[in-house]
């Protein structure tokens, strides 16, 4: 009888071990992360794919290796995806991809918690990305000229104003303006628009929109900026895909030197994209 009990206990123990649920690793709550890309997580460099990162899910960088980056990836819901390697070759294919940028509503960025030293995060950053210049700031005053039509935005205090002259109406637009992260993060809220068509009374309208930009570099007085979005709301950018950066010029002449003045028809088409976009 004693032998029977012992054998049964052994069978239960073996079955229990065989079917024990796998232990999922915890999220990295403070660290360095890769965001803004759908990248394969491999078992090893060039190896089989274990899963794919998501645009906004927390993908923590654990270590930097010779030809890739070791990560632990989660979905935005917190569900564990995989722990493994993101090949530099896979990252290189994604850098500069318009399809990926549109899919993720922004480009690839390496970010860090504010408790993590910048030098520690830089040691984990893939070399194909460009380091953020933390000396680049904007005090929220003066004119900014941007886009293919060198549209003018005039900042003063806590507001930013824009004017669009469309073929059939005049638009005055005012955004709420706030600066964060030592004048490196620009947040626009609103806007309020006053539209005036020919031979008609002005019509005022306000709508809810949030536009965030991170200043990542500068070339003389020209600022290099990336679209930030919610993914940079509580972290600090460390490195970015340089093909995702746009230029904010401080004068119309500087903008027009690099962006030829469009025809009136094209300028009107570009102006239609201003506002909450």
C-alpha positions as CSV (number, residue, x, y, z in Angstrom):
1,X,0.0,0.0,0.0
2,X,2.9,2.4,0.8
3,X,4.4,1.7,-2.6
4,X,1.2,2.5,-4.4
5,X,0.8,5.9,-2.7
6,X,4.4,6.8,-3.5
7,X,4.0,5.9,-7.2
8,X,0.7,7.9,-7.5
9,X,2.3,10.9,-5.8
10,X,5.2,10.7,-8.3
11,X,2.8,10.6,-11.3
12,X,0.9,13.7,-10.0
13,X,4.2,15.5,-9.5
14,X,5.4,14.7,-13.0
15,X,2.1,15.7,-14.6
16,X,1.9,18.9,-12.6
17,X,5.4,19.9,-13.7
18,X,4.7,19.0,-17.4
19,X,1.6,21.2,-17.5
20,X,2.7,24.1,-15.3
21,X,1.8,27.4,-17.0
22,X,4.9,29.3,-18.3
23,X,6.0,32.2,-16.2
24,X,5.8,35.4,-18.3
25,X,8.5,38.0,-17.5
26,X,7.2,41.2,-16.0
27,X,7.2,44.5,-17.8
28,X,10.1,46.8,-17.3
29,X,8.5,49.8,-15.6
30,X,11.5,52.1,-15.7
31,X,14.1,51.8,-18.4
32,X,14.9,52.4,-22.1
33,X,12.3,51.5,-24.7
34,X,11.9,51.3,-28.5
35,X,8.6,52.7,-29.8
36,X,7.0,53.4,-33.1
37,X,7.7,50.3,-35.2
38,X,6.5,46.8,-35.9
39,X,9.7,44.7,-35.8
40,X,10.3,41.0,-35.6
41,X,11.6,39.7,-32.3
42,X,13.9,36.8,-33.1
43,X,15.3,33.9,-31.0
44,X,18.8,34.9,-32.1
45,X,20.5,37.1,-34.7
46,X,18.9,36.0,-38.0
47,X,17.0,33.3,-36.2
48,X,13.3,32.3,-36.1
49,X,10.7,35.0,-35.3
50,X,9.1,34.7,-31.8
51,X,6.7,37.6,-32.2
52,X,6.4,41.2,-33.5
53,X,6.5,44.4,-31.6
54,X,3.6,46.8,-31.7
55,X,3.6,50.5,-32.5
56,X,2.7,51.7,-29.0
57,X,3.4,48.6,-26.8
58,X,6.2,48.9,-24.3
59,X,9.3,47.2,-25.9
60,X,12.0,47.4,-23.3
61,X,15.7,47.3,-24.4
62,X,17.6,44.9,-22.2
63,X,21.0,44.9,-23.8
64,X,22.9,45.9,-26.9
65,X,24.8,43.2,-28.7
66,X,27.0,43.1,-31.8
67,X,24.4,43.0,-34.5
68,X,21.2,43.6,-32.7
69,X,19.3,44.7,-29.6
70,X,17.9,42.3,-26.9
71,X,14.3,43.3,-26.0
72,X,11.3,42.3,-24.0
73,X,8.1,43.2,-25.9
74,X,4.5,43.7,-24.7
75,X,1.3,44.7,-26.4
76,X,-0.3,48.0,-25.3
77,X,-2.8,45.9,-23.3
78,X,0.1,44.5,-21.2
79,X,0.1,41.0,-22.8
80,X,3.6,39.6,-23.2
81,X,4.7,39.1,-26.8
82,X,8.3,37.8,-26.8
83,X,11.8,38.3,-25.4
84,X,14.6,38.0,-27.9
85,X,16.6,39.9,-30.4
86,X,15.7,42.8,-32.8
87,X,18.2,42.5,-35.7
88,X,19.9,45.6,-36.9
89,X,19.1,44.4,-40.4
90,X,15.4,44.3,-39.6
91,X,15.6,47.8,-38.0
92,X,17.4,49.1,-41.0
93,X,14.6,47.9,-43.3
94,X,12.1,49.8,-41.1
95,X,14.0,53.1,-40.8
96,X,12.8,55.6,-43.3
97,X,9.7,53.5,-44.2
98,X,6.7,55.7,-45.1
99,X,4.4,52.7,-44.7
100,X,5.6,52.1,-41.1
101,X,5.5,55.7,-40.2
102,X,1.9,56.0,-41.3
103,X,0.9,52.7,-39.7
104,X,2.4,53.8,-36.3
105,X,1.4,57.5,-36.6
106,X,5.1,58.6,-36.3
107,X,8.6,57.2,-36.6
108,X,10.9,55.1,-34.6
109,X,12.1,56.6,-31.4
110,X,14.2,55.3,-28.5
111,X,13.0,56.8,-25.2
112,X,13.9,56.5,-21.5
113,X,12.3,57.0,-18.1
114,X,13.4,60.2,-16.4
115,X,15.0,58.1,-13.7
116,X,17.5,56.5,-16.2
117,X,20.7,58.4,-17.1
118,X,21.0,59.4,-20.7
119,X,24.4,57.8,-21.1
120,X,22.9,54.5,-19.9
121,X,20.2,54.7,-22.6
122,X,22.6,55.7,-25.3
123,X,24.7,52.6,-24.6
124,X,21.6,50.5,-25.5
125,X,20.6,52.5,-28.6
126,X,21.0,51.0,-32.1
127,X,23.7,52.9,-34.0
128,X,21.5,53.5,-37.1
129,X,19.4,56.0,-35.1
130,X,20.4,59.6,-34.5
131,X,21.1,60.9,-31.0
132,X,18.8,63.6,-29.7
133,X,20.5,66.9,-29.2
134,X,19.3,68.0,-25.7
135,X,20.7,71.5,-26.3
136,X,18.0,72.1,-28.9
137,X,15.2,74.1,-27.3
138,X,12.5,76.7,-28.3
139,X,11.2,79.4,-25.9
140,X,7.8,79.5,-27.6
141,X,8.2,83.0,-29.0
142,X,8.4,84.3,-32.6
143,X,7.6,82.8,-36.0
144,X,8.0,79.3,-37.2
145,X,7.8,78.4,-41.0
146,X,7.2,74.8,-41.9
147,X,5.9,72.4,-44.4
148,X,6.2,72.3,-48.2
149,X,4.3,75.6,-48.4
150,X,6.4,77.3,-45.7
151,X,3.3,78.0,-43.6
152,X,3.7,80.5,-40.9
153,X,2.9,79.9,-37.2
154,X,3.2,82.9,-34.9
155,X,3.8,82.0,-31.2
156,X,3.3,84.4,-28.4
157,X,2.9,83.5,-24.7
158,X,0.5,80.6,-24.4
159,X,-1.0,80.7,-27.9
160,X,0.1,80.0,-31.5
161,X,-1.7,81.6,-34.4
162,X,-2.0,80.6,-38.0
163,X,-3.6,82.2,-41.1
164,X,-4.8,80.4,-44.2
165,X,-6.0,82.3,-47.3
166,X,-8.0,79.7,-49.2
167,X,-9.7,80.4,-52.6
168,X,-13.1,80.9,-51.1
169,X,-12.4,81.9,-47.5
170,X,-10.0,83.3,-44.9
171,X,-9.2,81.3,-41.8
172,X,-7.7,82.5,-38.6
173,X,-6.6,79.6,-36.3
174,X,-5.5,79.8,-32.7
175,X,-3.9,77.0,-30.7
176,X,-3.1,76.7,-27.0
177,X,0.6,76.4,-26.6
178,X,2.5,74.7,-23.8
179,X,6.2,73.8,-23.4
180,X,7.5,70.9,-21.4
181,X,10.7,69.0,-20.8
182,X,12.8,72.2,-20.5
183,X,11.3,73.7,-23.7
184,X,12.0,70.6,-25.8
185,X,8.4,69.3,-26.0
186,X,5.8,71.4,-27.7
187,X,2.1,70.7,-27.0
188,X,-0.7,72.3,-29.0
189,X,-4.3,72.1,-27.9
190,X,-7.5,73.4,-29.5
191,X,-7.8,75.0,-31.9
192,X,-10.3,77.8,-32.3
193,X,-11.0,78.8,-35.9
194,X,-12.7,81.9,-37.3
195,X,-13.7,81.4,-40.9
196,X,-14.8,84.3,-43.2
197,X,-16.2,83.7,-46.6
198,X,-16.8,86.4,-49.1
199,X,-19.9,88.4,-48.5
200,X,-20.7,86.4,-45.3
201,X,-20.4,86.9,-41.6
202,X,-17.4,85.3,-39.8
203,X,-18.1,81.9,-38.3
204,X,-16.2,80.8,-35.2
205,X,-15.7,77.1,-34.2
206,X,-13.6,75.2,-31.7
207,X,-12.7,71.6,-31.8
208,X,-10.7,69.2,-29.7
209,X,-7.3,68.3,-31.0
210,X,-3.9,67.5,-29.5
211,X,-0.6,67.9,-31.4
212,X,2.7,67.1,-29.7
213,X,6.2,67.7,-31.1
214,X,9.6,66.9,-29.7
215,X,12.6,69.1,-30.6
216,X,15.4,66.7,-31.3
217,X,18.1,68.8,-33.0
218,X,19.0,72.1,-34.7
219,X,20.9,73.3,-37.7
220,X,21.8,76.9,-36.9
221,X,18.5,78.6,-36.0
222,X,16.5,75.9,-37.7
223,X,14.9,73.3,-35.4
224,X,14.6,69.6,-36.1
225,X,11.3,68.2,-34.8
226,X,9.5,64.9,-34.7
227,X,5.8,64.3,-34.2
228,X,5.6,63.1,-30.6
229,X,2.1,61.9,-29.8
230,X,1.1,60.0,-26.7
231,X,4.1,57.7,-26.9
232,X,6.4,60.6,-25.7
233,X,4.0,61.9,-23.0
234,X,5.8,60.6,-20.0
235,X,9.3,59.7,-21.2
236,X,12.3,61.5,-22.7
237,X,13.5,60.9,-26.3
238,X,17.0,59.6,-26.7
239,X,17.4,58.8,-30.4
240,X,15.3,58.9,-33.6
241,X,15.0,58.0,-37.2
242,X,16.5,61.1,-39.0
243,X,14.2,60.6,-42.0
244,X,11.2,61.3,-39.6
245,X,12.4,64.7,-38.6
246,X,10.9,67.9,-40.1
247,X,12.4,71.4,-40.0
248,X,11.0,74.4,-38.3
249,X,12.6,77.4,-39.9
250,X,12.8,80.8,-38.1
251,X,12.4,82.9,-41.2
252,X,10.5,82.6,-44.4
253,X,13.6,83.1,-46.6
254,X,15.4,80.2,-44.9
255,X,12.3,78.0,-45.6
256,X,12.0,79.1,-49.2
257,X,15.7,78.4,-49.9
258,X,15.1,74.7,-49.2
259,X,11.4,74.5,-50.3
260,X,10.6,76.2,-53.6
261,X,7.4,78.3,-53.4
262,X,4.5,76.2,-54.6
263,X,2.0,77.4,-57.2
264,X,-1.2,79.0,-55.9
265,X,-3.2,75.9,-56.6
266,X,-0.8,73.6,-54.8
267,X,-0.5,76.1,-51.9
268,X,-4.3,76.1,-51.5
269,X,-4.3,72.3,-51.5
270,X,-1.6,72.2,-48.8
271,X,-3.4,74.8,-46.7
272,X,-6.4,72.5,-46.6
273,X,-4.3,70.0,-44.5
274,X,-3.5,72.6,-41.8
275,X,-5.2,72.4,-38.5
276,X,-5.9,69.1,-36.7
277,X,-3.9,66.7,-38.8
